[in-house]
Amino acid sequence: MKKYIFLFTVLFCLVSYGQEYQFVSKEFLAIDKYKYLDFVQKKAENKIFNENGSIIPLVKMDSISKNYLKNPYKPIYFGDSINNKSITVIKYLSKEEYKTINDEFQDKQKKDTENRKQLKGRHIENLDLTDINGNKFSLESLSGKIIVLNFWFTKCAPCIKEMPDLNDLKEKYKENPIVFFAITYDKKNLVDDFLKKIKLDFTVIPNDRKTINQFGIQFFPTNLVIDSNGKVVYVNELFGGNGIKEIDKILKKLTKD
């Protein structure tokens, strides 16, 4: 699981940078992964290239991804917003480049672990959420309720895998004063398309980097439980699984008190 999330983070969470490639025409500008996901949302035409300009068939990307540890790489993104086209260049990494990325990842992991420790026991002073239908929620409007927060995004395989368990959890406690929110940075249109295929019974909060940054979330999925007094009583451990069983125990205790 740890290796899987590491690979996923490298492939999808690194910021791209501009670099001159002769086969990339001037209409294409270097973009980061968030802009690239906007192109995906708009169903833009996308071509994948090696750095030498040879095209990589989409069917080969699965094999390339599976062999990441043997041939580590970094995707570099370019977009043409006028013609709704994007280009992904697969840059294979040298040992030195791979070491730098790995060191950065380890540092990010340490900071995230420390943040999770600091979150637990913290009293939340504010919460400002707007769901996919435009309904607004604040800490004041949720006063007296237990709050479960799930942080996810549409391209996150571990996030999708835990959704049936999350749905079951909400169903189990539907008669209790508990609210369940699924918070993502993905835009509404992308989330709408996702929800047509995947069931997620939580109240979905799209396009919400603000709340993600508020809690310092770096890795997905992350699950939090906030008690009726606004205190964070649970944060799942990094690489420790989704913590559904632990959340269940905590909710059972909180609803009995």
C-alpha positions as CSV (number, residue, x, y, z in Angstrom):
1,M,0.0,0.0,0.0
2,K,2.8,2.4,0.9
3,K,4.6,1.8,-2.4
4,Y,1.3,2.2,-4.3
5,I,0.5,5.6,-2.8
6,F,4.1,6.7,-3.4
7,L,3.9,5.9,-7.0
8,F,0.5,7.5,-7.3
9,T,1.8,10.7,-5.6
10,V,4.8,10.8,-8.0
11,L,2.7,10.3,-11.1
12,F,-0.1,12.7,-10.3
13,C,1.0,15.2,-7.7
14,L,4.2,16.7,-9.0
15,V,4.2,20.1,-10.6
16,S,5.4,20.2,-14.1
17,Y,7.8,22.7,-15.4
18,G,8.4,24.4,-18.7
19,Q,11.0,23.0,-21.1
20,E,11.7,23.5,-24.7
21,Y,10.7,20.6,-27.0
22,Q,10.9,21.1,-30.7
23,F,7.8,18.9,-31.3
24,V,5.7,21.1,-29.0
25,S,4.3,24.0,-31.0
26,K,4.2,27.5,-29.6
27,E,0.4,27.3,-29.1
28,F,1.1,24.9,-26.2
29,L,2.1,26.5,-22.9
30,A,3.6,24.6,-19.9
31,I,1.0,23.9,-17.3
32,D,0.8,22.3,-13.9
33,K,-1.1,19.1,-13.1
34,Y,-4.2,21.1,-11.9
35,K,-4.4,22.9,-15.3
36,Y,-3.9,19.5,-17.0
37,L,-6.8,18.0,-15.0
38,D,-8.9,20.9,-16.3
39,F,-8.1,19.8,-19.8
40,V,-9.1,16.2,-18.9
41,Q,-12.4,17.6,-17.5
42,K,-13.1,19.3,-20.8
43,K,-12.2,16.0,-22.6
44,A,-9.4,17.6,-24.5
45,E,-7.4,15.8,-27.1
46,N,-4.3,14.6,-25.4
47,K,-1.1,13.1,-27.0
48,I,1.7,11.5,-25.0
49,F,5.3,11.8,-26.2
50,N,8.7,10.6,-25.2
51,E,11.3,13.4,-24.9
52,N,12.6,12.5,-28.3
53,G,9.3,13.3,-29.9
54,S,8.1,9.8,-30.5
55,I,4.4,9.2,-29.7
56,I,3.6,6.8,-26.8
57,P,0.3,4.9,-27.5
58,L,-2.1,5.2,-24.6
59,V,-2.2,1.4,-24.2
60,K,1.5,1.4,-23.3
61,M,1.1,3.8,-20.4
62,D,-0.1,1.1,-18.1
63,S,3.0,-0.9,-18.6
64,I,5.2,2.3,-18.2
65,S,3.4,3.0,-14.9
66,K,3.9,-0.5,-13.6
67,N,7.6,-0.4,-14.3
68,Y,8.1,3.0,-12.6
69,L,10.6,1.7,-10.1
70,K,12.8,0.3,-12.9
71,N,12.4,3.4,-15.1
72,P,11.2,6.3,-13.0
73,Y,9.7,9.2,-14.9
74,K,8.0,12.5,-14.5
75,P,5.0,13.7,-16.6
76,I,5.4,17.2,-18.1
77,Y,2.2,18.9,-19.2
78,F,1.4,21.4,-22.0
79,G,-1.9,22.8,-22.9
80,D,-3.5,24.7,-25.8
81,S,-6.7,26.2,-24.3
82,I,-7.8,27.7,-27.7
83,N,-8.0,24.4,-29.5
84,N,-8.7,22.4,-26.3
85,K,-5.6,20.1,-26.7
86,S,-3.0,18.9,-24.3
87,I,0.4,17.2,-24.5
88,T,2.1,15.0,-21.9
89,V,5.8,14.5,-22.2
90,I,7.3,11.5,-20.4
91,K,10.6,12.6,-19.0
92,Y,12.7,9.7,-17.7
93,L,14.7,10.5,-14.6
94,S,18.3,10.1,-13.9
95,K,19.4,8.5,-10.6
96,E,20.2,12.0,-9.3
97,E,16.8,13.4,-10.3
98,Y,15.0,10.4,-8.9
99,K,16.9,10.8,-5.6
100,T,15.9,14.4,-5.4
101,I,12.2,13.6,-5.9
102,N,12.4,10.7,-3.4
103,D,14.1,13.0,-0.8
104,E,11.4,15.6,-1.4
105,F,8.7,13.0,-0.9
106,Q,10.2,11.8,2.3
107,D,10.3,15.3,3.6
108,K,6.7,15.8,2.6
109,Q,5.8,12.6,4.3
110,K,7.5,13.7,7.6
111,K,5.7,17.0,7.6
112,D,2.4,15.4,6.9
113,T,2.8,12.9,9.8
114,E,3.6,15.8,12.1
115,N,0.6,17.7,10.9
116,R,-1.7,14.7,11.6
117,K,-0.4,14.6,15.1
118,Q,-1.0,18.3,15.6
119,L,-4.5,18.0,14.1
120,K,-5.7,15.5,16.7
121,G,-7.0,17.3,19.7
122,R,-7.3,20.7,17.9
123,H,-10.5,22.6,18.3
124,I,-11.8,23.9,14.9
125,E,-12.6,27.6,15.0
126,N,-14.3,27.8,11.6
127,L,-15.6,25.7,8.8
128,D,-17.0,27.1,5.5
129,L,-18.3,24.5,3.1
130,T,-20.4,24.8,-0.1
131,D,-21.7,21.5,-1.5
132,I,-22.2,20.5,-5.1
133,N,-25.8,21.9,-5.1
134,G,-24.8,25.3,-3.7
135,N,-25.9,24.6,-0.1
136,K,-23.7,26.2,2.5
137,F,-22.5,24.8,5.9
138,S,-20.6,26.5,8.7
139,L,-19.4,25.4,12.1
140,E,-22.3,27.4,13.6
141,S,-24.9,25.7,11.4
142,L,-23.5,22.3,12.3
143,S,-23.4,23.1,16.1
144,G,-24.0,20.0,18.2
145,K,-23.3,17.6,15.4
146,I,-20.4,15.2,14.9
147,I,-18.6,15.9,11.6
148,V,-16.8,13.3,9.4
149,L,-14.6,14.8,6.8
150,N,-13.3,12.7,3.9
151,F,-10.6,14.3,1.6
152,W,-10.4,12.8,-1.9
153,F,-10.1,13.5,-5.6
154,T,-11.5,11.8,-8.7
155,K,-8.2,10.3,-9.9
156,C,-7.3,8.8,-6.6
157,A,-7.6,5.0,-6.7
158,P,-7.4,4.4,-2.9
159,C,-10.1,7.1,-2.5
160,I,-12.4,5.3,-4.8
161,K,-11.7,1.9,-3.3
162,E,-12.8,3.1,0.2
163,M,-16.1,4.7,-1.0
164,P,-18.3,1.6,-0.5
165,D,-17.1,1.4,3.1
166,L,-17.8,5.2,3.6
167,N,-21.3,4.7,2.2
168,D,-21.9,1.8,4.6
169,L,-20.6,3.9,7.5
170,K,-23.0,6.8,6.7
171,E,-25.9,4.3,6.3
172,K,-25.1,2.8,9.7
173,Y,-25.3,6.1,11.5
174,K,-28.1,7.8,9.5
175,E,-30.3,8.1,12.6
176,N,-27.6,9.9,14.6
177,P,-26.6,13.6,14.7
178,I,-23.6,13.1,12.3
179,V,-22.9,14.9,9.1
180,F,-20.6,13.4,6.4
181,F,-18.7,15.5,4.0
182,A,-16.5,14.5,1.0
183,I,-14.1,17.3,0.2
184,T,-12.2,17.6,-3.1
185,Y,-10.2,20.1,-5.1
186,D,-11.8,18.9,-8.3
187,K,-14.2,21.2,-10.0
188,K,-17.9,20.7,-10.0
189,N,-18.2,19.5,-13.6
190,L,-15.6,16.8,-13.1
191,V,-17.2,15.7,-9.9
192,D,-20.6,15.5,-11.6
193,D,-19.2,13.2,-14.2
194,F,-17.5,11.1,-11.6
195,L,-20.7,10.7,-9.5
196,K,-22.6,9.3,-12.5
197,K,-20.3,6.3,-12.4
198,I,-19.3,6.0,-8.7
199,K,-21.7,6.1,-5.7
200,L,-20.7,8.4,-2.9
201,D,-23.4,9.1,-0.3
202,F,-21.5,11.8,1.5
203,T,-22.4,15.5,1.0
204,V,-19.9,16.3,-1.7
205,I,-17.9,19.6,-1.5
206,P,-16.1,20.3,-4.9
207,N,-13.5,22.9,-5.8
208,D,-12.4,23.4,-2.2
209,R,-8.7,23.9,-1.9
210,K,-9.4,26.3,0.9
211,T,-10.6,23.7,3.4
212,I,-7.9,21.2,2.2
213,N,-5.3,23.9,3.0
214,Q,-7.0,24.7,6.3
215,F,-6.4,21.2,7.5
216,G,-3.0,20.9,5.8
217,I,-4.0,17.8,3.8
218,Q,-1.1,16.5,1.6
219,F,-2.1,12.9,1.0
220,F,-5.4,11.3,-0.1
221,P,-7.6,9.9,1.1
222,T,-7.5,11.4,4.6
223,N,-10.4,11.0,7.0
224,L,-11.1,13.2,10.1
225,V,-13.7,13.0,12.8
226,I,-14.7,16.2,14.7
227,D,-16.8,15.8,17.8
228,S,-19.9,17.9,18.7
229,N,-17.7,20.4,20.5
230,G,-15.5,21.1,17.5
231,K,-12.6,19.0,18.6
232,V,-10.7,16.8,16.1
233,V,-10.8,13.3,17.8
234,Y,-9.5,11.2,14.9
235,V,-7.2,11.5,11.9
236,N,-6.2,8.3,10.0
237,E,-2.5,7.5,10.0
238,L,-0.5,8.1,6.8
239,F,-0.3,4.8,5.0
240,G,-2.3,3.2,7.8
241,G,-5.3,2.4,5.7
242,N,-8.6,4.3,5.6
243,G,-9.4,3.8,9.3
244,I,-13.0,2.9,8.7
245,K,-13.0,0.4,11.7
246,E,-11.5,3.0,14.0
247,I,-14.0,5.7,12.8
248,D,-16.8,3.3,13.5
249,K,-15.6,2.7,17.0
250,I,-15.2,6.4,17.6
251,L,-18.7,7.2,16.3
252,K,-20.2,4.4,18.4
253,K,-18.6,5.9,21.5
254,L,-19.5,9.5,20.6
255,T,-23.2,8.7,20.0
256,K,-23.5,6.8,23.3
257,D,-22.0,9.7,25.4
